[in-house]
C-alpha cells in the first residue's frame, strides 16, 4: 500500500480536503483494506476521545458538588457565595452536556424533514426497457426493477450492471436505489463514482451533486450536504431548492 501519513487521514476525517483530493483519496480507500482499517481505527479513537471527554466532565461535576457539600458542612468557615459559585459551575456543566444532545437531535429531525420534503427518486425508465436479455446483460432488468420500485432487486442488478456497462448513469441509478432503500452510506459511495468520469456532462454532474447532498442530509452530515448544495445555488434546475435547504441548515 502507498505510504499515507496520519495527517492525510486526519484531513480526510475533518473534511478539509478539496473535492478532487477527497475523490482521489476515497479511490485509494476502496482499493486498500489496510487503509480502510486505519481509517476505522482513527474513527474509533475519535469516538473514544469524545467519550472520555464526557466522562471527565461528569467527574468534574461530581468534584464541584463534593466541594459544595464540604463547604455546607463548614459554612462558618466559608462565605455562602463560594458554595453557590461551585454549585453554579456544576449546574452549567450539566446544562451544556444535556443541551448539546438536544440540539443535535433537533438537527437530526430537521435534516430528516428536509430529506423527506425534497427527495424524489430520479426518473425511472420503464416500458422500452421491460424484459430481460438472453446474453446475460442485466441492465434492462435493473431498470425494470427500479421502475417497479423493487429497490433491493434494483440494487443487486445495477451493481452487476456496473461491471458490464461502464457508464455514469448506472451509478446514478444505483445511488438512487440505495437512497430509496434507506441506505444513504451506500448511496454516497455509488454517487461518488459518477463524479469520477472525466467526460461527465454538466446536467448529470449537477444531478449527482443534488442526490449526494440529500444523501448527506439523510446521514445528518451537515458539512457534506452544504458542500454539494452550495455547488447548485446558481443552477437553473436545482438553485431554488438548494438555496431553501442551505437556509434551513445554516
N, C-alpha and C positions, 0 to 999 in steps of 0.2 A: 504494500500500500504506500502511496505517496506520503511523504512525511508532512503532517499537518500539525502546526503548533497549537497550543492551548488558546492563544489569543484569537486565532481564527474561529475556533469553535465558540468562544465566548461572544465574538462579534455576531456570529450567526444566531445564537440563542437570544442575544439582546436586540436582534433585528436592526443592526447597524450597517448591514451590507447594502450595497446598491442592488437594484433588481437583477442586473447581469451577474454580479458576484454571487447573489443568492441562488440563481438558477444553476450556475456552474458548480457551486458547492453542493447543491442538492443532487445533482447528477453524480457527483463523487460519492455522496451518501448512499444513493441507490445501488452503486456498484461495489460497495465495500461493507461487508458485515462487521468488520473490525471497527470501522468508523461509526457505524450505527450504534455499536455497543458503547463506544467512547461518549457519544452524544447522550445516550441513555444514562450513562454513569454521571455525566455532568448535570443532567436534569435531576437525578436522584440527590446529588449533592446540594443543588439549589433548594429543593424541597426540604432537605434536612436542615439547611441553614435557616429557612423560614420557620420550621417547626421549633428549632432550638431557640430562635429569637423570641418566639411567642412564650416558650417556657421560661426564659429569662425574665420577660415582662411580668408573668404571674409570680415568679419568685420575688421580684422587686415589690410587687403589690403586697404580698404576704409580709415582707420585711417592714414596709411602711406601716401596715396595720399593727404589727407586733410592737413597733416603736411607739405608736399612738397609744396602745393599751398600757405599755410600760409607763408612759407619761401620766396616764389616768391614775395609775396606782400610786404615783408620786406627784400628784398635782400640786402639792405645796411647793415643790422644787422647780417647777416649770410653768411658764405662762400658758394660759388656756389657748392662746393664739397658736402656739407651737403645735399643740395636739391637732388642732383643726387644719393647720397647714399640711401636716403629714396625711391626715385623712383626705384632704382635698387632692393631694398629689396622687394618692392611691385611687380615688374615685375617677380622676382624669384618665389614668391609665386604663381603668376598666372600661370607661366610655369609649376610648379610642379603639380598644380591642373588640368591643361589641359592635361599634358603629361601622368599622371597616367591612366586616362580612355583610352587614345590612345593605350598605351602598353597593357592594359587589353583587349581591343578589338582585338589587334593583336594576343594575346594569344588565345582568343576565336576562331579566324579564323584558327590558326594553329592546335588547338585541333580538330576542326570540320574537317579539311583536313585529319588529321591523322586517325580520326574515319572512314571517308568515304573510305580511302585507305585500311584499314585493316579489316573492319567489313564485315563478311560474315555469315549469319545465320548458326547455327550448322546444320549439315546434316539432312535433313528431312527423316523420314521413310514413304515410300509410298508403294503402291502395296499390300503387305501382310496385311497391316493394314486397307485396304479400307473397307468401310461398317460400320454398326453400330451394337451394341449389344442389344439383346432383354431383358437383365436383368438389364438395366439401367447403365451399366458400360460404361462410356463415353470416355475412353482413346483412343480407335480406331478412334472415330470421331474427337478427338482432334488432333491426328496425321494426319488425312486426311485433316483437315482444314489447319494445318501448312504446309503440303505438297503442298497444292493448294495456299499457300501464302495468305490465308484469316486470317490475323493475329488477327483482333478483335474477330472473332469466335474462333480461337485457344486459345486466352487468356481466354475467357469465359469457354471453355471446359476444358483446362488444370487446371484452378482454381477449377472447380468442381471435376476434376480427382484427385487433390491433397488431397481431403477429402476421396477418395475411395482407392487410391493406395499410400502407404507410401514408396515412392522410390525417391532418389535424382534426377534421370533423369527427373521426372515430373517437378520439379522446374527449372532444367536446360533449358528445352524446354520452360517453361513459361517465364523465363527471356529473352530468345532469341526472343520469340514472342513479348514481350514488347519492346525490343530494335528495332525490325523490324517495330514496330508500333509507333516509336518515343516517347516512354515513358520510358526514362532512369531511372527516380527515382523509378518507379515500378519494373523495371528490376533489379535494385540493391537489392531491398527487396527480390525478388524471388531468385536471385542468392545466396544471403547470406544464404538462407535456405539450399542450397546444402551443405554448409560447416558445418552445424550443425550435420551432420550424422557422428558418430564416426567411422564407418567401411567404409568410403569413399575410393574408390580405387584411386591410385595415378594419373592416367590419367584423371579421372573425376575431381579431385581436381585441376589439372593444367588447364584443360579446363575452369573450373569455374573462376579461377583467371584471365584467359585471357579475358573472357567476362565481368568480373567485372571491369577490367582495362579499357576496351573500354567504358563501361557504364559511368565510372567516366570521361573519356575524353569527352563524349557527354555532361556531366554535367559541363564541364570546371573546374573540380576539379583536379588540378594537383597533389596534395599530395596523394589523393586517387588512382589516376591512377598509380603514381610512386610506391606506396606501393605494388600493385598487380603485376605490370610488373617486379618489382625487384625480385619477387619470381620465375620468369620464365627465368631469364637471362641465366642460365646454363642448361636449359632443351633442349632436342633434338627436341621436336615438336614446341616449341614457342620461343626458345632462340634468334635466329637471328631477328625475328620480334620485340620481346620485347626490345632487345638492340637498334634497329633502333628507336623505339618510345622514349625510355629513352634518347637517344642522342638528339632527337628533342625537348624534353620538359625541359631539364635541362637548 
